[in-house]
């Protein structure tokens, strides 16, 4: 009886605290500034309805397609090292504003929101043994102060109850910004850029987490490093995919 009473008391306390937070610091939509949605989500219902979900895509690379496909033409000609890619959104408004705010303007609230949206979209995805956020090189991490992939992976791992292995993968070589390069140069730029941390034991099936996927060169380089280290299957979960 006491345990049941304590449970009810804790539930009422949590609800009371949540209500107090709503009154003191009401959530506002990070896109339009209006009142946020339910559960203090920082996105209003109207902006939620306008999200560019990527529901029709290539299973291997997440490229938006008119109809879902096991592999697009490019993946058929040149199969990627990723077994499956789940790109939650197309890289369109408002993701083309939210993700740069996280990446370049230290807007961690935008990161939390994107991580929550990813978790809700991936609730039915097959479960890997661990999530691995795509790491930054140490110099870029010092400059930025945080890793945007880790900021997405934390709420994702918590919501889906998956192990988060941010200790597993290293970016061992600094590289030029990918946005300045074409597809072949991106691949050359990232050759041997990643390595598994020495002494780390990895499970058979892992998922790489990142913010935006363009050509996939960065994710492919990281997947190659994991496969060389003995991982049997590498997938990717990204917030948005460039068409």
LUMKOLDREN-163842 format. One line per 8 residues: number of its first residue (from 1); their letters; for each residue y, z, x of N, C-alpha, C. Coordinates in pm, 1 decimal, m for minus. Each point is the difference from the previous one (the first is absolute). Last residue first. Layout:
<nodes>
NUM	A	Y/Z/X/Y/Z/X/Y/Z/X | ...;
</nodes>
This chain:
<nodes>
243	XXXXXXXX	1659.8/m5065.2/1842.3/m72.1/m118.7/m47.7/9.0/m114.0/101.4 | 2.9/546.0/85.4/89.3/m114.6/m4.7/m79.7/m123.0/m40.4 | m108.9/525.9/m121.1/m44.8/m119.9/71.9/103.1/m109.6/m17.5 | m42.9/588.5/m35.4/48.8/m129.0/m49.6/m44.3/m113.2/91.2 | m168.1/455.9/46.0/84.8/15.5/m117.5/40.5/m136.0/m56.4 | m472.4/78.2/251.5/141.9/m12.6/33.1/81.9/11.0/m127.9 | m520.6/71.8/235.8/75.9/26.9/m121.4/146.9/m4.2/39.1 | m501.6/m186.4/225.1/143.2/32.5/6.5/52.5/27.7/m139.3;
235	XXXXXXXX	m507.1/17.1/303.0/78.9/m57.7/m108.0/146.1/33.8/22.0 | m496.7/m8.8/297.2/142.3/35.4/m5.9/64.1/m75.8/m115.7 | m524.6/152.4/214.2/81.0/m72.8/m98.4/141.9/53.5/1.8 | m322.5/148.3/325.1/m76.5/m108.2/m61.7/83.6/m83.5/m96.6 | 120.7/280.1/474.4/13.9/10.2/m145.6/m68.1/m120.8/m64.0 | 44.6/66.7/484.6/m123.6/31.4/m69.7/11.2/21.2/m148.8 | 328.4/m144.1/356.4/m37.7/139.8/23.9/m122.9/42.0/m79.9 | 199.1/m432.7/m48.1/m50.5/10.1/137.7/m48.3/141.2/31.3;
227	XXXXXXXX	210.0/m70.9/m412.6/m133.0/m62.5/1.2/m60.6/3.6/140.3 | 441.9/153.4/m53.8/m93.4/90.9/m66.5/m142.0/m56.7/1.1 | 349.9/m268.2/168.8/m20.3/116.8/87.0/m101.5/96.7/m60.7 | 131.2/m373.9/m257.6/m80.5/m42.2/114.7/m29.9/118.6/92.0 | 298.9/67.8/m357.5/m139.0/m8.4/m45.7/m92.6/m40.7/113.7 | 463.2/m1.5/81.4/m50.1/137.1/m12.5/m145.8/1.3/m43.6 | 214.0/m415.6/19.0/m12.2/53.6/135.3/m53.5/143.0/m3.2 | 95.6/m206.0/m411.0/m117.1/m60.9/62.0/m21.6/53.3/141.2;
219	XXXXXXXX	387.4/131.7/m239.3/m120.2/62.4/m55.0/m126.1/m56.9/63.7 | 404.3/m201.7/121.1/m3.0/138.9/46.7/m125.2/71.2/m48.8 | 80.4/m447.7/m146.8/m31.6/6.3/142.3/m10.8/144.0/50.8 | 112.0/m198.9/m453.4/m117.8/82.7/23.6/m31.6/20.0/146.2 | 378.8/m226.8/m241.6/m111.2/m86.7/39.5/m129.5/78.0/16.9 | 318.0/266.2/m218.2/56.3/m135.2/m2.1/m109.7/m99.4/35.5 | 54.0/535.1/m203.2/m85.4/m95.8/70.2/62.9/m138.2/m14.0 | 169.2/554.9/m36.5/13.5/m140.4/m38.9/m94.3/m85.3/84.3;
211	XXXXXXXX	m44.1/486.1/17.3/100.0/m20.7/m104.0/2.6/m144.8/m49.0 | m452.1/266.3/181.3/127.7/m47.6/53.0/94.4/m27.9/m115.6 | m534.2/201.6/160.1/109.9/10.2/m95.9/128.6/m46.9/66.7 | m580.2/m49.3/56.4/131.6/4.2/62.4/107.2/0.9/m108.2 | m532.9/165.0/m18.5/105.8/m82.7/m59.1/128.6/21.6/78.2 | m577.4/55.9/93.0/135.8/53.1/m1.3/94.0/m99.6/m65.7 | m554.9/132.1/111.2/86.7/m80.5/m87.3/137.2/65.2/m5.3 | m353.9/185.3/276.1/m41.0/m140.4/m10.2/101.6/m86.2/m73.4;
203	XXXXXXXX	164.8/442.0/275.9/m103.5/m29.5/m98.3/m23.9/m149.5/m12.4 | 166.5/250.6/463.1/48.9/m56.1/m125.4/m114.6/m24.4/m96.6 | 155.9/306.8/464.1/m113.6/m55.6/m73.1/48.4/m44.9/m137.3 | 252.9/86.0/508.3/0.9/7.4/m145.7/m127.7/m62.5/m56.1 | 140.6/12.2/471.9/m69.2/119.7/m46.5/m6.8/14.9/m150.1 | 389.8/m305.1/195.0/m124.1/37.5/69.3/m58.8/130.5/m54.7 | 292.0/m339.8/m303.7/22.9/112.2/91.5/m132.0/40.8/67.2 | 89.0/m502.9/m159.0/m46.3/125.3/m59.2/17.2/111.0/103.9;
195	XXXXXXXX	317.8/m444.1/m19.3/m123.7/53.1/56.4/m36.6/127.5/m74.9 | 368.7/m474.0/2.0/m54.6/123.1/m55.8/m126.7/40.6/73.1 | 245.6/m399.9/107.5/108.8/96.7/m19.3/m50.3/134.5/m49.8 | m212.3/m456.0/123.1/m32.9/126.7/66.9/113.1/102.3/m11.2 | 175.7/m432.6/m173.2/m130.6/1.0/65.4/m16.9/128.8/80.5 | 389.2/m163.2/m268.6/m75.3/121.5/m32.4/m136.4/8.1/67.0 | 312.5/m372.8/45.6/81.0/119.6/22.5/m81.7/128.1/m15.1 | m181.6/m428.5/m109.6/7.4/21.5/145.5/71.6/130.1/32.2;
187	XXXXXXXX	m14.7/m129.2/m452.3/m134.6/33.7/47.6/0.1/27.2/150.1 | 401.5/m144.6/m197.1/m33.8/135.1/m45.6/m137.2/41.0/51.6 | 144.4/m440.9/71.9/63.8/94.0/92.6/m27.4/144.3/m40.4 | m154.5/m349.4/m284.5/m74.1/3.5/127.2/58.9/99.4/100.6 | 233.3/m43.1/m422.8/m134.4/55.3/m12.5/m77.8/m2.1/132.7 | 527.8/23.9/49.6/m82.7/m75.1/m93.7/m143.8/52.6/7.3 | 447.0/311.5/102.9/m101.1/m89.7/55.1/m69.9/m78.9/m109.2 | 328.8/371.5/m32.9/67.1/m106.0/75.5/m95.9/m110.5/43.7;
179	XXXXXXXX	m130.3/408.7/m233.7/83.3/m80.4/m89.8/66.6/m116.5/72.0 | m268.1/346.8/217.9/m74.6/m111.3/m57.1/87.3/m92.7/m83.5 | 153.9/304.4/433.7/m5.3/4.8/m146.3/m64.9/m124.5/m58.2 | m155.1/141.6/487.1/124.0/m49.1/m60.9/m10.9/9.8/m151.7 | m285.8/347.3/293.4/4.7/m142.7/m32.5/136.1/m37.0/m56.7 | m310.8/406.4/303.3/118.4/m34.6/m76.9/8.1/m150.5/m20.1 | m455.4/289.9/70.7/91.0/m94.7/63.5/117.6/m28.0/m91.1 | m365.1/289.3/m118.6/6.7/24.5/143.6/97.6/m91.8/72.0;
171	XXXXXXXX	m127.5/247.7/m480.7/66.7/m126.4/34.9/35.1/10.3/147.5 | m409.8/260.8/m277.9/120.3/2.0/82.8/57.2/m140.8/12.4 | m359.6/320.4/m337.4/42.4/m130.4/53.4/131.3/14.9/75.8 | m227.9/382.3/m213.5/m106.1/m89.6/45.6/49.5/m120.2/79.2 | 213.6/390.7/m253.6/m26.2/25.5/141.1/m86.5/m108.0/63.9 | 124.7/52.2/m469.8/114.7/m51.7/73.4/m13.0/25.8/149.9 | m303.8/14.4/m449.2/m25.3/3.6/143.7/117.0/m64.0/74.6 | m156.1/233.1/m502.4/107.2/m74.8/65.2/m18.8/13.7/150.5;
163	XXXXXXXX	m337.9/44.7/m468.0/42.3/47.6/132.2/106.1/m91.7/59.8 | m41.4/48.8/m534.6/m65.2/m70.1/110.2/46.2/58.7/132.8 | 121.9/53.0/m505.3/m89.4/95.8/66.8/m84.6/m67.8/107.5 | 369.3/m170.5/m291.1/m135.0/m55.4/m11.7/m105.4/87.6/69.0 | 466.8/120.4/3.1/m30.1/m32.4/m139.7/m144.4/m45.6/m17.7 | 163.7/93.4/440.4/m3.5/119.5/m83.5/m42.0/m29.0/m142.0 | 61.3/m359.0/304.6/m118.6/78.3/34.5/m11.6/124.9/m87.0 | 386.5/m258.0/m53.8/m115.7/m78.8/m39.8/m129.1/77.6/27.1;
155	XXXXXXXX	420.2/169.0/146.7/m21.5/19.3/m144.6/m121.7/m75.5/m50.7 | 82.2/m59.7/466.0/m15.1/141.9/m35.2/m17.5/20.6/m151.0 | 92.8/m435.6/199.2/m140.0/42.2/0.5/m17.3/145.0/m42.8 | 433.9/m207.0/52.9/m71.2/m54.4/m115.5/m141.7/57.0/m9.1 | 262.2/118.2/367.9/68.4/53.8/m118.4/m62.9/m54.2/m128.5 | m149.6/m167.7/415.2/m48.1/136.4/m21.7/64.5/61.9/m123.0 | 149.3/m421.0/138.5/m136.2/m12.1/m52.3/m58.9/138.2/m27.6 | 426.7/m33.7/205.0/5.3/m31.9/m142.1/m139.9/m13.1/m60.5;
147	XXXXXXXX	170.5/311.7/408.1/m80.9/m121.2/m15.6/m8.0/m31.2/m148.2 | 399.5/266.8/310.1/m112.7/13.5/m91.1/m73.5/m133.5/m5.9 | 379.3/58.6/283.0/m17.7/139.8/m38.4/m114.8/24.6/m95.9 | 221.0/m396.5/261.7/6.6/8.9/m145.8/m12.8/143.6/m50.0 | m24.0/m98.4/471.4/122.9/m61.5/m50.6/16.2/23.9/m149.6 | m397.0/137.9/215.5/112.5/83.0/43.8/130.7/m52.1/m56.8 | m381.1/m257.0/m79.3/m6.7/124.6/m76.2/113.7/92.5/39.2 | m60.1/m398.2/239.9/55.0/m28.9/m132.0/0.6/125.7/m87.6;
139	XXXXXXXX	m195.9/32.6/424.9/144.1/m23.8/15.2/65.1/m28.8/m134.7 | m474.1/55.3/20.7/71.4/126.6/23.8/151.1/m21.4/11.5 | m279.9/m338.6/m303.6/0.4/32.1/143.0/87.6/123.9/21.8 | m230.9/m42.7/m476.7/108.0/m60.0/78.4/m23.6/28.7/147.5 | m400.2/m28.9/m395.1/94.1/78.6/81.6/110.9/m84.3/60.8 | m306.7/m3.7/m470.5/28.2/m86.8/114.0/105.4/68.3/87.4 | m348.5/281.9/m305.0/130.5/m66.4/m5.5/23.3/m82.2/126.0 | m464.0/144.8/m247.5/64.5/m0.1/131.5/135.1/m69.5/m13.0;
131	XXXXXXXX	m424.5/252.8/m319.6/119.9/m83.8/6.5/61.6/14.0/138.3 | m542.0/67.7/m175.3/126.2/55.6/50.2/110.5/m103.5/m12.1 | m444.5/m69.0/m172.8/m24.4/131.2/60.2/129.2/64.8/49.0 | 9.3/m340.6/m424.4/m41.3/m4.9/140.3/m31.8/141.4/49.8 | m11.9/m212.3/m520.7/45.8/104.5/90.8/m53.0/m21.6/141.8 | 141.1/m350.9/m423.2/m112.5/60.8/69.2/48.7/96.2/106.3 | 322.4/m81.1/m414.9/m49.4/m71.3/118.2/m122.3/71.1/56.8 | 297.1/125.7/m380.9/m131.6/m57.4/m29.0/m58.6/m73.8/120.0;
123	XXXXXXXX	433.8/210.3/14.5/m90.9/104.0/m47.9/m140.5/m52.9/m24.9 | 430.6/m212.9/156.6/m125.0/m4.9/75.3/m101.1/104.1/m44.9 | 447.9/m45.3/m186.9/m58.5/m134.6/m6.7/m138.0/m6.1/64.6 | 254.9/402.8/14.0/m36.4/m28.1/m139.0/m67.5/m135.8/m11.7 | 163.9/128.0/423.8/m112.4/84.2/m39.4/m44.1/m28.8/m142.6 | 387.4/m215.6/171.5/m122.7/m51.6/60.6/m121.8/79.1/m45.9 | 419.4/156.4/m129.0/m33.8/m122.5/m72.7/m126.4/m63.8/55.7 | 172.0/374.2/225.5/m51.3/40.0/m131.9/m41.7/m122.8/m81.3;
115	XXXXXXXX	209.5/m72.4/415.5/m133.0/56.1/18.7/m63.4/41.3/m131.6 | 445.8/m148.2/m2.0/m91.0/m112.6/24.7/m143.0/50.1/21.4 | 335.1/328.8/m51.6/m17.1/m76.5/m123.2/m98.8/m114.2/20.5 | 122.0/250.1/376.0/m84.1/79.5/m90.8/m26.3/m76.3/m128.8 | 297.7/m194.3/307.0/m137.3/m1.5/49.0/m94.6/76.5/m89.4 | 460.9/9.1/m88.5/m53.4/m132.4/m32.8/m144.0/m12.2/47.2 | 226.5/385.7/121.3/m26.9/2.2/m144.2/m55.1/m134.4/m46.1 | 152.9/58.0/444.5/m137.5/45.0/m20.2/m34.3/11.8/m148.0;
107	XXXXXXXX	356.5/m265.6/309.6/m6.2/43.3/m140.1/m144.0/39.6/m32.1 | 230.4/m187.9/419.4/m52.0/137.1/m8.1/m5.6/54.1/m142.7 | 115.8/m458.0/168.7/108.9/90.7/m38.6/m48.2/141.6/m27.6 | m277.9/m391.9/123.7/117.8/m12.2/85.2/110.5/100.7/m30.7 | m439.7/m20.2/m230.8/m26.9/m40.6/138.1/121.8/9.7/89.7 | 16.6/98.0/m480.3/m89.1/91.1/71.6/m1.8/m32.5/148.6 | 238.9/m288.5/m268.8/67.3/129.8/m0.3/m84.7/105.6/69.7 | m182.3/m433.2/m66.5/96.9/7.2/110.9/77.6/131.3/2.1;
99	XXXXXXXX	m300.1/m53.1/m362.8/m69.7/11.8/127.7/94.6/m7.6/120.4 | 175.4/m53.1/m448.9/m55.9/133.8/22.3/m62.9/13.0/138.6 | 170.9/m422.7/m152.4/107.3/95.8/27.8/m56.1/136.8/34.6 | m281.2/m359.7/m117.6/75.2/m52.2/113.9/125.3/81.9/27.5 | m274.8/94.1/m376.4/m66.4/40.5/124.0/73.4/m50.1/123.0 | 96.3/m64.9/m494.4/86.1/79.4/88.2/m65.9/42.2/131.2 | m20.1/m451.9/m80.8/77.5/112.3/m51.8/m87.0/83.8/m94.5 | m293.2/m250.7/342.2/113.1/m45.9/m79.9/78.4/123.9/m44.5;
91	XXXXXXXX	m469.4/m113.4/238.4/122.8/46.4/65.7/120.9/m65.3/m65.6 | m473.7/136.0/m244.7/61.8/m111.5/70.0/131.7/49.8/60.4 | m393.2/360.4/m84.6/112.0/m74.8/m56.7/22.0/m129.8/76.8 | m376.5/278.7/105.3/32.6/50.8/m133.9/108.3/m84.4/m66.5 | m395.6/m120.6/352.0/145.5/4.8/4.4/48.3/34.0/m140.5 | m482.1/17.1/287.6/61.5/29.7/m129.0/150.6/14.5/21.6 | m449.1/m231.6/271.3/139.6/45.4/3.3/48.6/21.3/m141.8 | m496.5/m52.1/312.1/72.5/m4.3/m127.6/141.5/50.2/21.9;
83	XXXXXXXX	m288.6/m78.4/370.3/m94.4/m37.4/m105.5/71.7/m16.6/m133.3 | 205.0/m77.3/504.7/1.6/90.9/m114.1/m97.5/m48.9/m106.4 | 95.6/m250.7/395.7/m85.5/115.0/31.4/m3.3/104.1/m110.9 | 79.6/m529.4/m116.4/67.5/107.7/72.2/m97.4/113.0/32.7 | m91.2/m549.7/m63.1/m21.4/132.5/m61.2/66.3/110.4/82.6 | 84.6/m526.0/m54.8/9.3/95.3/110.4/m14.9/141.1/m56.2 | m56.5/m374.3/m288.2/m1.0/m72.0/127.8/m5.5/95.5/118.3 | 27.3/179.1/m436.6/m124.7/m75.2/10.2/m9.5/m71.4/134.8;
75	XXXXXXXX	396.4/224.4/m108.8/m105.8/95.3/34.8/m137.0/m67.6/5.8 | 373.5/m259.2/m135.8/16.7/42.7/140.1/m111.1/94.7/41.7 | 15.5/m144.2/m453.4/m35.9/m107.7/90.9/9.0/40.8/146.5 | m86.1/403.1/m325.5/89.7/m115.0/m11.1/m42.2/m106.5/101.0 | m325.3/373.1/m235.7/66.0/m39.3/124.7/89.1/m119.9/m27.6 | m198.6/239.4/m356.0/m65.7/75.4/107.2/61.8/m30.8/135.1 | 294.8/m37.8/m452.2/m101.0/m74.8/74.5/m61.6/90.4/105.6 | 362.4/m31.3/m480.5/m67.7/76.3/104.8/m108.6/m84.4/66.6;
67	XXXXXXXX	424.8/m250.0/m201.0/m120.5/64.4/m51.7/m64.2/80.2/112.1 | 417.8/m192.8/86.9/2.0/m18.8/m145.9/m119.1/67.0/m69.1 | 163.5/221.3/455.6/m54.6/m129.3/m39.8/12.9/m16.7/m150.8 | 156.6/333.2/469.7/11.4/m29.8/m143.8/m44.9/m142.4/m30.6 | m194.8/287.3/416.1/103.4/m99.2/m29.9/6.7/m24.7/m150.4 | m306.8/297.7/268.3/99.2/50.2/m94.5/108.5/m99.0/m36.4 | m418.1/m30.9/289.6/129.9/19.3/64.8/109.4/47.6/m94.2 | m476.5/m58.9/m128.0/m6.3/25.1/143.8/135.8/34.6/60.7;
59	XXXXXXXX	m68.4/m117.7/m467.6/m64.8/127.8/29.2/4.2/32.5/148.5 | 365.4/m290.0/m283.1/m117.1/m20.7/84.3/m58.4/135.7/36.3 | 281.1/m21.6/m458.4/16.8/m16.8/144.4/m131.8/m34.4/66.8 | 281.0/192.9/m457.7/m77.9/m121.6/21.5/17.5/m40.7/145.9 | 224.4/380.6/m171.4/m128.6/11.5/m69.2/m89.0/m122.3/19.3 | 446.5/266.3/171.8/m72.5/m113.7/58.6/m142.6/m0.9/m56.1 | 503.5/196.9/m190.5/m138.6/29.6/35.8/m69.9/m126.5/50.0 | 511.4/148.4/m67.8/m75.1/m125.2/23.6/m142.4/27.1/48.0;
51	XXXXXXXX	358.2/291.3/m339.1/m61.0/m3.8/132.8/m85.6/m126.4/17.7 | 265.1/168.6/m397.2/36.5/m119.5/75.8/m63.9/m10.1/137.1 | m51.7/375.7/m305.7/m52.4/m119.7/m69.7/27.9/m126.4/80.1 | 178.4/406.1/158.6/m146.4/2.3/12.0/m59.7/m124.8/m64.0 | 456.7/79.4/m47.7/m31.0/m53.9/132.6/m150.7/1.9/25.1 | 146.9/187.8/m405.0/36.8/m142.4/2.9/m32.9/m63.0/134.6 | m68.8/474.4/m64.4/m97.0/m85.0/m71.3/33.7/m148.6/6.8 | 172.3/299.5/409.0/15.6/7.1/m145.0/m101.0/m92.2/m68.8;
43	XXXXXXXX	m28.3/279.5/471.0/7.2/m137.8/m48.0/5.1/6.0/m151.6 | m109.5/366.2/328.1/134.3/m51.4/25.1/10.1/m148.3/m33.7 | m309.6/426.0/m203.4/m8.9/m121.9/80.6/137.8/m63.3/10.8 | m155.8/416.3/m240.9/101.9/m3.7/105.1/m12.5/m121.7/90.6 | m255.8/72.1/m405.7/m57.3/64.1/118.5/93.7/m9.0/120.1 | 125.5/m361.4/m352.6/m73.4/124.0/m19.5/m56.0/52.6/131.4 | 417.6/m313.3/69.9/m107.8/m2.6/m96.4/m67.5/134.4/m15.2 | 533.5/m65.1/144.7/m133.2/m39.5/44.1/m102.1/7.8/m111.0;
35	XXXXXXXX	541.3/m106.7/m49.3/m94.5/111.4/0.6/m139.2/m50.8/35.4 | 365.4/m317.6/189.6/m15.5/67.7/m128.8/m97.2/117.2/13.1 | 109.0/m321.3/357.8/78.9/122.5/m9.6/m8.0/71.2/m132.4 | m229.3/m412.3/202.7/121.4/m23.1/m79.9/88.0/124.3/m15.3 | m392.6/m1.7/295.0/38.2/m140.6/m8.3/133.5/m16.9/m71.1 | m234.8/420.0/58.4/47.5/m45.3/130.4/44.7/m145.6/m0.9 | m1.1/387.4/m400.1/m66.9/m123.2/40.9/60.0/m49.3/131.7 | m7.3/523.6/m128.5/77.3/m120.7/m29.6/m74.9/m120.3/54.6;
27	XXXXXXXX	m100.6/555.7/m153.4/m33.3/m119.7/78.1/86.6/m117.0/m45.1 | 155.5/526.3/m25.8/m68.9/m105.7/m76.2/m22.6/m123.4/86.7 | 102.6/515.5/91.4/5.1/m123.3/77.9/m74.2/m110.4/m74.6 | 69.6/417.4/m217.9/89.3/18.1/113.6/19.6/m129.4/79.3 | m296.6/12.3/m376.4/135.7/34.3/m45.8/97.3/7.6/117.5 | m457.7/m82.7/86.1/54.9/m112.4/m75.8/142.6/26.3/m44.5 | m242.2/347.1/211.8/39.9/m103.8/95.1/62.7/m118.5/m71.7 | m180.6/337.6/m266.4/120.8/47.3/67.4/50.5/m103.2/99.6;
19	XXXXXXXX	m409.6/m81.5/m215.0/111.6/m13.9/m93.0/131.4/43.0/61.9 | m392.7/63.8/248.9/28.5/m143.0/m12.9/117.3/m23.3/m93.7 | m160.0/437.2/43.0/70.9/m41.3/121.4/36.2/m147.7/m6.0 | m259.8/171.9/m351.0/133.5/58.8/m2.4/82.5/m41.5/120.2 | m452.5/m128.4/m19.9/79.2/m73.6/m98.8/142.7/51.2/m6.3 | m302.2/230.5/277.0/27.9/m132.9/53.4/85.6/m81.6/m96.2 | m147.1/419.9/m147.4/98.1/16.0/106.9/37.5/m135.7/58.9 | m342.3/20.4/m320.5/131.3/21.3/m62.1/109.0/13.0/105.6;
11	XXXXXXXX	m441.3/m34.6/155.0/40.2/m125.2/m63.1/138.5/12.1/m63.5 | m197.2/386.4/182.9/43.4/m91.7/105.8/45.6/m132.9/m58.9 | m178.9/319.5/m297.8/127.0/47.2/54.0/53.1/m97.0/105.9 | m426.5/m76.5/m177.5/103.3/m30.7/m99.2/137.3/39.2/52.2 | m364.8/118.7/266.6/15.9/m144.8/m2.5/109.7/m41.2/m97.2 | m124.9/453.9/18.6/75.6/m39.1/119.5/24.8/m150.0/3.7 | m272.6/170.4/m341.6/138.9/42.1/m21.6/86.0/m42.3/118.7 | m458.5/m71.7/38.2/56.7/m90.4/m100.1/146.1/32.9/m25.7;
3	XXX	m241.0/286.6/283.7/20.8/m129.7/64.6/60.9/m100.2/m96.4 | m122.9/426.3/m163.1/117.2/7.4/85.0/29.2/m133.1/67.4 | m392.2/39.1/m262.6/120.6/0.0/m82.9/125.9/0.0/86.6;
</nodes>
